[in-house]
Structures are given as structure tokens and as C-alpha cells.
Amino acid sequence: MRKFILAVLTVILVILLGVTYVLKQFEQTASLSYSKLQAVQSTVIYDKNNRPLDELYKTVPRQNVSIDEVPDHVKMAFVATEDRRFYDHFGIDMQGIARAVFKNVITMSKAEGASTITQQLARNLYLSNDKTFKRKFDEMFLSIGLEKQFSKDQILELYMNQIYFGSGVYGIGAASQLYFNKDVSQLSVGEAALLAGLPKAPSTYSPASSTEEATKRRNVVLQLMLDQEVITQDEYNQAINERIVKPDVTFKQRNSHQAFVDYVVREAEKTYGVTAEDLYKGGYEIYTDFDPLLQESINRSVTNHVFADDTASHKVEVGIAAINPKTGGVSAIYGGRNYQTNGLNRATIGYQPGSAIKPLAVYGPALETGDYSPTTTLVDEPVDFNGYKPQNASGRYLGEIPMREAIARSVNTTAVSLLNDIGFRDSFGFMEKAGLPLTDKDRNLSLALGGTTTTFSPLQLAQGYSVFANEGKMTKPYAIKKIQMRGGEEQEPEIETEEVMSPQNADTMTSMLEDVIEKSYGTGANARSSKDAAGKTGTTQDYGDAWFVGYTDEAVISIHTGFEKQKTDEKRKKLTSGGGEDPAKLFKSIMDSW
């Protein structure tokens, strides 16, 4: 008797759990109104003032299209391709499930197949793309809930406005504009078939990728439409003879902060595990430390600057990164003078640092030993370290000078001699703590002049200099300070902070780097602006790269200029001036207009 009661209780418990599970799935669909589902279109990125900065879409903004604007042959192209019994089932296609059960259970393969249009919509709205049995069950019950709440036309409309069509666009309205430059209401039968064939494998069947594959897939869809008698033989014959033209889907920069937006997307992928595809589906809210006024000042300064080395065939390229030294938040990014969406971001590409590395690899570590100060006498004279004979850019030698002046003048001989005195251990350790690790290939005295094998991006050098601006602490830069997921869950970055040097030594370094700008003999005199600032110039030995990294209490701004190769086999063109010219002048302009 006791076993019987236990069995009954077990059955009741299982039933209750099952009912609870089903009700939970239905509750998810009931919580969203049709208008709310329509409104979920774009991921929104906010600036430091919590004002909308941008909405994520790649080439064409997502456009909600009413089902009333969609011709019958367009609707039926999707139904014939994705879910031929769409108008007959209740969210689940039982015949399709029977086939899926055979494939997934009998063959012991992963859960797949038998997804109706309603199930695909449920997956896009609520679920991940994981191929698991649990997700399949969730998808099925959510689909039943959607069918109970919305009409077939509403479901089809939501589906066509949500799905991915390749080349960075979501929704049939945007896809119609991108591929055919026309509204959905103007699509031909052949064009409708092409679009209906894309969701299965957008990157493969997109006409932007291959007109041959796109044609094959379109013809498959046309055959399905003919077999299901949603088009006539004449319509089929006309459509199958239409030639598919490769569309121009080049991603142009849409706005003045596109490089920053692209960086945010990459960080979301890397740090939060959110795919770019998920982001472009919309529904996320991303909060940043982006400073629109600083970005505007950077853009305007570069645009108005006259680069003496520009030629008709070769333009000097620019990469700029700015961070808040107190928080580590990325404030602005300038990816290049002709930056293209998802293109080469020169703010995050590594280059040799030249003399911009001296405060980090030489003078900062020297202060930390406790044996050196701004008044310590260094000797500027010809030196020979086992055949390595560094020379000053000026070709002159000043004899005994204080460390403060050696930094302001960016004297090479004193930097190399000082690195030789303090040793690589202290230098490498300081760089490591500043988040700029070196390798054994950099273990030579040319490190003092930035002649490294390891390269550093403008963003990385901004990170390094933030140590001096933030009382000796380095906070690893981040673009996203909070991301709100579609389900309401919020995530924030794990702030990585490292004590690199004492606050006193950081202040001392700042005082010396102020002389780089303020002293008439300072290499950064051209950076002198209306704001109090500190900084350092940098120029590589062959004038391939020029730098200025400057900072105030509010921002560290790292500027790199140089030529890029036009062809992989050509030699990189050299600059005729160093960091004290274009980069320093850009810093002044940015400071004065910010």
C-alpha cells in the first residue's frame, strides 16, 4: 500500500512539474504585446550621459513592414520554403516532428529539424541557437503560446521582420532595399524566392557572396512554390530566367563614431559572449563612457589638419584612442581618415612606439627604484654598448643635464644609459604591471628608444600613460560599462586594476612630462594648449611612426600617425617629421576645441 501511495505521489509531482513548466513557457509569451515585439528592432548604445549614441544595424536600418504591404507571392515564398503547413498547424508541425524524432532519436543525433515559422520566431525572440533537446521542448511550448496569442498574419509579419538575410541585414524590408533597392511591395516572384531562400544559410546563398549559389537556391524555392501551386507555370518560367546581379553591399561609415561602435561590438563578443548576429537582432542596451564632445573634437581636428606629407596617392593615416584614466572607460576612438565600418581600426593596431615608450620602460621604473629623481644628473654623451651606439636626433650632445630636461628633450643617449643602469628586470616588470608585456626579443637596449619587436596600439599606450594620470594605478580599458541583455539581465565588466607605481612617483612623472609641452625646448611644445596637460612625443628611428600621448585629469589621448602600405609587396612610405609635429599639433587642437 505504501509503495502504491508513493507511486501516485510521484506521478502527481511529475504532472505538477510538467504543468509548471508549460505555464512558465506560456507566461513568457503572454508577457509581450504585439506592439512591444514590433518595437524590438535595434540594440541601443548609450554615451557617458546615458543618451542614445547609436542603434546597431550594419548596412540598412531595420524597417518593420506591415503584412498588408507584403504581396501574396512574397508571403507564400516563405511559407512554401520554411513551413508549408503554416496555416494548418498550431505552432508545431506533427508530421515534421515525426521525421525529426526518427532522425534525432533513432539515429541518436542532435536535436534539429521540424522547426515551423512559429518555432523559428520563438527561438529568435526567447532562446539561444543551442541544438539541445531542452531548447527544442522550450521552443515547442513557446510556439504554442505564440499561436494562442497572435494571428497567423501577425506571426508571419514578426517572423519576416526578425530573420537574418545575410550581408548584415535583418528583416525583409531592409533586405529588399539592400539587394534590390526597392520596397517589399515591388518584389517580383523571382526576387521573393531569392529572399525566401536566404534564411537557411545567409552567408552561402547571399547574392553578395555568390550569384551562382544564390541562383541555385532561388531556383529550389521556385520549384517548391510551383510544386505547392502557389505560382503558375508561366510565373515560374519568367522568374527562373531572371538574372541575379551582385549587389553593392560595401559598408560605408554611417557616422562620426563608427570605429567606437565597432569596438563595442567586438568587446561584447569577446567579454560577454554575445555574437555580432545576436547584437544586430536587437534588444540589448549597452552603456559606455563614450564622450561625444571629445569624439567630435578629435574628428574635427583631424579633418581640419593639413598633413604636409600627404600626396595624391598616399595619405598620412591617423589612429587615436582616448580613455578616462580614473575609470578605464574608453572615451573616444578614431579609426582612420577613411575608416570603413568593420574596417582597419588604427586605434587598436600595433606599431613601434618610438620614444613614447621612454616614460614606461625607462624613467618610470627608474623613479620606482628610489635612486633617481627629476634632479638626478644624467650625462648626454656618445656611448658604445658592445657595438650599439645610440645617437640623438639632433646630432648634438649636451653633457650633464638633469633627468627632467633629458625627458623634455627626449635625449636618446641618457635613456639608453639609464636602462642599462636599472636593468631589464625593473623595466620589464613595470611594463608588465602597466599591461604592456614585452618578450625576450625586446631584451636589448634599443628598448629604451622604442625599437621593440613588440608593437603597441594607441589604445594600449593610452592605457600605459593612464598610470601617470591615475596616481600610479592602471585600470584596463573597457568600452562597455554595463550591458543589459534581452531578458533584463545586466552584466558589468570585471574591473582590472594594477598598482604600478607610487602616487608620489606618478605625480613626479607627470611634472616632468608637463615640461615636454611647457618648456620651449620640449619636443612636445607644439602640443601646448589652453589646458594644462602632460605628454610625450615618439618617433621611430626610420620615421615610419610618429606619436604623441598626452593627458589631463580627465582623459589620456594617444595619437599615432604614419603611412600604410598600399600594396603588400611595397615598402612602407616614411614620414618627414616626428611626433612633435602632426601628432603634437593634433593634441593641441583637440584640447583647445574640447
N, C-alpha and C positions, 0 to 999 in steps of 0.2 A: 504493500500500500504506500509505504514511504517513497519507494522508487517511482511509483506512478505519479504521486504528487510532485516530486522533484522534476519529472519529465514534463508535466503540464506547466509548471512554473518556468521551466527553461524555454518551452515553446512560446509562452506568453511574453517572456523577456525578449526573445528574438523578434517577435512580432512588434513589440513596442519600440525596439531599437530601429527596426525597419521603417515603421511609421514615422518615427522621429527624423530619420534620415531623409525620407521622402518629403516631409513637411519642411525641412530645412532647405532643400533644393527649391521647392515651390516658393518659399519665403524670399529667396534671393530674387526671383523673377518678379514677384509681387511688389518688391520694394522700389522698382524702377518704373516710371511712367514712360509712355511712348515719346513724349516731348523731351524727357531727360535723356533717353537713349539717342535721340536725334542730335542732341546738343553735344554729346561726347565726340568731338572731332579732332582736337589738336592737343598735344602736350604743350603746356604753357611754361615758359621760363621767365622768372622774375628777377629784377635787379636788386641792388642792395637796399632800395627803398620800398621793396615789396610791390613794385609797379611792374605790370607785364612788359617784358622786353621783347619776346618773340613767341611765335607759335610754330611748332615743328611740322614742317612738311618739306618735301625735297624739291620738286620742280613746279608743281601746280598745286595751289591751295585746295584742300579737300572741299568739295561742293556737294551739299546734300541735294539730291534730286528727288522730287516727288514721283511716286509711282504713276501718277496721272500724266507725267511728261515722258514716260517710257513707252515707246511703241510696243505692240504685242509681239512683233518678231524678235525684239530685244529680250523681253521677258522670257519668251519661250526658248530662246537660245540657251539661257542659263538653266532653265528647268530641264530641257532635253539633255543637257550635258551633265549637270550636277545631281539632279533629283527628279527623274521622270514621273514619279508618283507623288510629287509635292502636293498637288491639290487633293489627293485622296487619303493621305496618312494623317496621323495625329501628332506628328513630330518625330516619330520613329517609323522606319520602313521595315516591316516584319520580314518581307522577302529578303531584303538586303541583310538583315540580321542573321537570317538562316545561312546565307552564304558566308558571312563573317564568322559565324560560330564554327562552320566546317573548317575554314582556313585557320582560325586562331586557336581552336581547341583541338581539333583532330590533328592538325599539323604542328601544334604546340608553338606557334609563332606569336609575336607581339600583337596586342590588340590594335586592329586597324580596319578600315573599310566600313561600308554601310552608313556613312555619315550623310544624313539628309541636309538640305539647306538650313533647316532649323537647328540641327545639331552643330553645323559649322558656325552659325551665328552665336549659339550658346558658348561655343569654345572661344570665339573671338571676344565675347563680352565678359566672360567669367573665368575661363580656365587657361591653363598652360597648354603647350603643344606636346607634352609628355605622352608617349604611347604606352599607357598602362591600363589595366582593366578597371581600376578605380576611376580614373579620369573618364573612361568610356561610360561607366554607370552614372557618374555625375552629369555628364553631357546628355545622356538619355533623359534623365528626370528633369533637368533644367529645360530641355527641349519641350517636354510635355507641358511644363509650366508656361513657357512662352506661347505655345499654341492655345492654351486656355485663356491667356490674357490678351493676345493680339490676333488680328485677322491675318489671312494668308498674304494679302497685299501688303500689309504693314511689315510682316516678317520678310517678304521678298525685298521690299524697299530698304529696310535696315541692312539686310544682307548685302545688297548691291552697293550701298553707301559705305560699307565697312571693309570689304575684302581688298586684298592687295593685288595690284595689277602689274607689278614689276616696274623697273625704272624709277622707283622711289615714290610711286603714287598709290593712294588708297581711294577707293570709291569710283564708281563708274563715270561720274561727272568729270572728275579730274583726268581719268584715263582717256575719255573721249576727246578732251581738249588736247592732251599730250600727244596721242597717237594720230589723231585725225583732224585736230584743230576745228572741231565742231561740237555743237550741243548733242546730247543723247537723242533728242527728238529727230535729229537729222541722220542718224546712223543707218547705213544700208544693211541688208541681210548679211553680206559678207563681213562687214565691219563688226556687226553684232556677234557673229560667230567667232571672229578673232578674239574679241574681248572675253567672250564666254569660255574660251579655251585657255585663258591665261592663268586662272587661279590654281590649276593643278600643279604647274611648275613655272612660275612667272619669269624667272631669270632665263630659263631654257627657251620658252615659247615667245618671249617678248620680241617684237619685230626690231627693236633697237639692238638686240643681241644677235639675232639671225633671222633674216627674212625667209630663209629656206625652212627652218624649223617652225616658224610662225605659220607659214603656208600649209605645211603638213598638218599641223594641229587644227588650223581653221577648217581644213577640208574634212577632218574627222568629225568636227562639230556639225558641219553642214550635212554630212551623211546621217548623223544622229537625228538632226531636225527633219530630214527627208523621210527617214525610216519611221519616225513618230508622227509624220503627216502634219507637222506644224508649218511647213513650207511646201510649195508646189514644185514640180519638176522644173518648170520654167525658171522659178526663183533660184532653185539650186544651180541650174546651168549658168545663169547670169552671174551668180555670186562666186562660183568656183573658178570663173575665168577672170575675176578681178585681180589685178596685180598689186601685191603688197609693197609699199615703198618704205624704206628705212627712215624712221622719223628722227629729227634732231632733238635729242634729249640732253644736250650739254647743260650741265648745271652751272648757271651763272650765279655770281654773288648777288643775293637778294637785298642785302642791307649792309650797313657800315660796321656791323659787329659779327659778321658771319663766321670769322675764324674763331671767335669766342664760343659761338653756338656749337660749332663742330667739335670744339674741345670738350664742351659739356657732354655732348652725345658720347664721345669716346670714354669719358670718365664714368658716365652712367653704365656703360657696358663693362668696363674693367672693374670698377669698385662695387657696383650694386647688382651686377649680373643681369641687367636689363638690356635686351638686344635692341639694336637700332630699329629693327622692324616693329618691336613692341612699342618703342617710343613714338614712332610715326603713326601707330594706330591711335594714339591719343589717350587722354585720360590721366596723364601724370602731371603733377605740379612740381616744378624744380625751382628752388630758391638759391640765389647766388649772392656773391659780394660784388657783382659787376657794377662799375661806376660809369654811367652813361656820359657824364661830363668829361671824365678823363679820356674815355674812348674817343669822344668827339674831338677833343683837343689833340690827341695823337693822330687821328685821321687827317685833320685839318693841317697839322704841322707838316706831315709827310707830303700831302698834296701840294702845299704852297712852297715847299723847299726846292731850291734849284740845286740839282746834283751836278757838279762840274764834270764828273766822269761819265755822265750819260752820253751815249751815241745813238744814232738811228737804229743800230742793230742790237746794241747791248745797253740795258738799263741797270743801274745800281739797284739791287734788291735790299729790302729792309724787313727785319723781324723785330718786333717789340713785345715784351711781356711786362706787365705791371702787377704787383701783388701788395696786399696790405700786410706790412711787416708784423703787426701785432697779432693778427688772426691767421695769416697764411692764405686768406681768401684771394683768389685771382681777381684783379680789378679790371683788367683790360688785356686784350691780345690783338696784335696787328700781324696778320699772317703773310703779308706781302703786298707789293704795289698793284699787282694784278691778281689778287687772290681769287681762286675759284672755289665754290662750295666743295667741301671734302677734298680740297687740293693740298698742295705742298704748304704746310704751315711753318713758316720760317721762325716763328716764335718758339717752336718746340723741336727744331732740328739742331743737331750739334755742330759746332765749329770750334776751331782752335781759339782759345781765349786771349792770347797775347798777354800784354801787361796787365790786363784786367784781373789776372789771377794773383798778382803780387800781394794784395792785402790778405788773401785767403791762404795762399801757400807759403808765404814768407813772413810778412810783417805781423799778421795776426798771431801765428804760432810763436814768433819771437817775443811779442809782448807777454804771452802766456808763460814763458819760461821765467819771467820775473827779472831777467838780466838786462832787459832793454827798455828804453823809454823814448819819447819823442826827441829828447835832447842828446841821446846817445850819439857819439861821433862815429860816423862811418867814413870810409876812405874810398873816394871815386878815383880810381887809377887803373891803368891797364893790368889785367890779371891773366894768368895762364893756369888752368886746372887740367894737367895732363893732356895738353893739346887743345882743350876747349878754351877759346879766347873771346868771351862776350865783349861786344862793343856798344857804346851809346849811340843812339840815333843821331845825336848832334855831332858826333865825331870828336867831342871835346871832353876833357876831364877836369873836375873841379877840386880835386884834392879832398881835404877833410870837410865834411858837411854833416849837419845833424840829420837824424833819421827823418824828421818831419820834412825837411827840404828834399831829401832823397826821394820820398814818396811823391811829393808835389811835382818834382821834375821828372819823375819816372825814370830814374837813373838805373841803367841795367847792371853795371858792374857791382854796385853795392847790393843789389837784390841777390845776385848770384853768390857773392861772397857771404852774405848773411845766411842764405840757405845752406851753404857749405858749413857754416859755423853751427847752426842749430841742428842740422841733420835731417834726414828724410823721415825718421820716425815721428818727430813732432809735426812736420809738415803734412805727412800722410794722415796722421791722426786727426789733425784739425780739419782737413778736407773731408775725412770720413764722417766726423761729427756734424759737419755742415751739410751733409747729404750729397757730397760731390766726391765719391770714392775714386781713387786712382788705381792703376795697375802697375805691375812690376816693370812694364815697358816705359813707364813715366819716371822711373827711378834714376834720373840723371839731372845734372844741374841746369839744363835748359828748361826744366820745370819752372824755375823762377821767372822766366820770361814768357811762360805760356806755350812753350814749344812741346806740347804734350801729344802723345798718341791718343789719349782720351779726349773726346770733344765734349763741349758743353753748350746747351741751348740758352737763348736769352732767358727762358723761364728758370733754368737751373741756376744761372748766375744771379738772377733776382733772388732766388732762394738763399744763395750763399751770402749775399750782401745784407739780407734781412737780419742776419746775426748782429751786425753792427747797429742796425736801426732798432733792434728789439732787445736791448740790454744783454746781449750775448747769447740769446736763445734763438734757435732755428725752429720754425714751425713749417712742416712740409706743406707746400702749396696744394690747394684743392679748389676746384671750381664750384662744386655743389656743396652747399652748407646744409641743405635739407631736401629730401625728395619724398613726395607723397605719392604712394602707389595708388593704383586704380581702386583697390579695395579700402582705401583710407589709411592703410598702414604707413607710418612715417619712419624714415631712416636718416640718420645723420652720420657724417664721417667720423672715423676714429682719429682724433687729432693727434698727430705725431710731433712731439716737441723734444728737442735735444738741447741741453746746456752745453754750449760750445766754448764760451769764454766768459770771464767775469764781467759783470756790468761795468766796472771801472775801466777795464781794458777796452770794452766795446765803445765807451764814451771817448776814450783816448784815441781809438782808431778813427772815430767819426771826426774828432777835432783835426786830425792830420789830413783826412780826406776832404775836409772843408777847404784846406789850403790848396788842394788840387784845382779848385774852382776860384777861390777868392784871391790867391796870390797872382801877381802879374806874370810870374814865371811858371805858374802851374800849367800843366799840359791840358787841363780842362777849363781854361779861362773862358773859352767860348760858350761854356755852359752856364756862366753867371747870369742869374735871372732875378726877378723881383722876389723870389722866395729863397729863404736860407736852405741850402742843400749841401750835401757831401757827395763825392763820387770819384770815379777813377776811369781814365781812358785805357784803351787797349788796342794794340796794333800788332799783327803778326809780322814776322821777320820779312816775309816776301810781299807784304801789303795785300795779302789775299782777304784778310778780315780786319774790320775796324769796329771798335766797341766804345760805348760809354754806358757805365752802370752808375746811376745816381739815385739818391734817396732823400726823403724828408721823413718826418714822423709818421706821415700818412700813407706814403707809397714808396716802393722801390721800383724803379723803371730801368729796365735793361734793354739796350738798343744795339743791334748788330747791323752793319751794312757790308755789302760785298757783292760780287758778281756770281751768277750761277752759270754753269755750262749750258750752252745752247744745244750741244750735241755731246753724247757720252764720250766720244773719242777726241774732243777738242780740249786744249789747255784752258784752264780757268783764267779769265782776264783779271788783271791786277788793278787795284786802286792806285791813285796817285797821291792820296793823303790818308792820314791815320785817324784814330779815334777822337783826336782833338778838333777835327773839322766837322764833317757831316753829322756823326753821332752826337757830339757835344752841342752843336747848334740845334739839332732836333730836340735835345733835352731842354735847352733854354726856351725854345718856342713852346714846348708842351707845358712847361712850368708857368710861363707868362700868360698863357691863354686858358689854363685850367682853373 
